[in-house]
Amino acid sequence: MRPVPRDAAVLKRRVQETVDEHRSTLVGLAEALHADPELAFDEHRASNRCAGLLEKAGFELERPLAGLATAFRAAAGHGELTVALCAELDALPGVGHACGHNLIAASALGAALGLAAVAEDTACRVVVLGTPAEEGGGGKVLLLERGAFAGAHLALMVHPWPEDRLTARCLAVDHLQVTYTGREAHAAAAPWQGVNAGDAMVVAQVAIGLLRQHLEPGALVHGVVDSGGQAPNVVPQSATGRWMLRAPTLEALQALRPRIERCFEAGALATGCQLEIRPLAPTYSHMEPDQDLLRLWRANAEALGRRYPADDAGQEPPALSTDMANVSLALPAIHPLIGIDAGGACNHQPAFAAACVGPSAERALVDGALALAWTVVDAATDPGLRARLLAGQRQPLLPGAPLPPGSKA
């Protein structure tokens, strides 16, 4: 095996030249994805756009992947160090790309194109994973369980946010569908013959609301009622809702779930309804980003003009949940947040979706692609870190631990 080069600066310049060469194509991709949002597991056009761009650039393409129709793997290079770049594909119901997955995908592809240009010199294999259904479907969890990340030594992605943050406080989460089944009756003529499924849901909501004051810090419960009857003069025979249970760690989530389930059971007991609780997705874990990779990300993002005043001031990282967290428990991984000018809006709001195109979004796309690729170059050319990654050793930043300090430049 040829020695790994030490001159990262030369390689980074080549990466930047390549990303600059593809800039208009990447921006066009992000805009096309934004204009044509698709929901979880149905991201066929998004998958085609991303996979087609990489195949045209010479990447070896495998699709569908791991039994998921819209997932794909695109690979370039044959080095011993394999890096996985995650390109999220799905949008949110009603508000489209209000979490910036159009930028996530384009940044991942930009980083991959840049790294492919130096794959031989860094002895790397560059893999892009098109990952469906982050918004509640657990696409990465399924890909992880089915072996799509096998052979990868590190995994990276970057996520848009209203400001630059090194990482998030990623909460473990369960997604549940709750269904009550009762019996219809005329609400005026014979209400005593009915078993009210809508009331069962109300009882459960009240019980959850009362329980919230006794939950551990960081535990959250929230949901929506999808149906609770068709007409006001008919006792509802069925009521359904979707709920999310969140906690700081997997262990805390396991302790939370039976307490919330008892609230749903209370609704069934009080009304006489039948209760079904069904998982809608695999459990998302808490996140443990790799300390060394996060340190390299920060240095490279700062070289592009990004700054982290909130992190340096010790402000609490923002809370969210992602299936990238499960990946971080399996191999070294990072999920930094890159700022866009959202005019005060936050993710999952229509105004944030609107901000995911335009000059600020374009800058975040390019900066994200470069910082991701440069982080890999630094990791690949650092003998000690490269050896650790090849050995499959994680160095996780545990929840609540201090974040990497900034550069003094």
Salt bridges, closest charged atoms under 4 A:
ASP36 OD2 - ARG45 NE 2.58
ASP36 OD2 - ARG49 NH1 3.06
GLU38 OE2 - ARG45 NH1 3.56
ASP42 OD1 - HIS44 NE2 3.31
GLU60 OE2 - HIS78 NE2 3.77
GLU60 OE1 - ARG125 NH2 3.94
GLU62 OE1 - ARG73 NH1 2.51
GLU80 OE2 - ARG386 NH2 3.54
GLU88 OE1 - HIS101 NE2 3.09
GLU88 OE2 - LYS140 NZ 2.58
ASP90 OD1 - HIS101 ND1 3.11
GLU120 OE2 - ARG2 NH1 3.47
ASP121 OD1 - ARG2 NH2 3.94
ASP121 OD2 - ARG14 NH1 2.51
GLU134 OE1 - HIS101 NE2 3.43
GLU135 OE2 - HIS101 NE2 3.41
GLU135 OE2 - HIS348 NE2 3.55
GLU163 OE2 - ARG165 NH1 3.70
ASP164 OD1 - ARG306 NH1 3.12
ASP174 OD2 - ARG257 NH1 3.52
ASP226 OD1 - ARG242 NH2 2.79
GLU261 OE2 - ARG257 NE 2.78
GLU288 OE2 - HIS286 NE2 3.00
GLU288 OE1 - ARG394 NH1 3.21
ASP290 OD2 - ARG388 NH2 2.86
ASP292 OD1 - ARG295 NH2 3.47
ASP292 OD2 - ARG388 NH2 2.97
GLU302 OE2 - ARG298 NE 2.85
ASP311 OD1 - ARG165 NE 3.03
ASP312 OD2 - ARG298 NH2 2.85
GLU316 OE2 - ARG169 NE 2.87
ASP323 OD1 - LYS140 NZ 2.77
GLU362 OE2 - ARG23 NE 2.95
ASP367 OD2 - ARG306 NE 3.08
ASP367 OD2 - ARG363 NE 3.07
ASP378 OD2 - LYS12 NZ 2.89
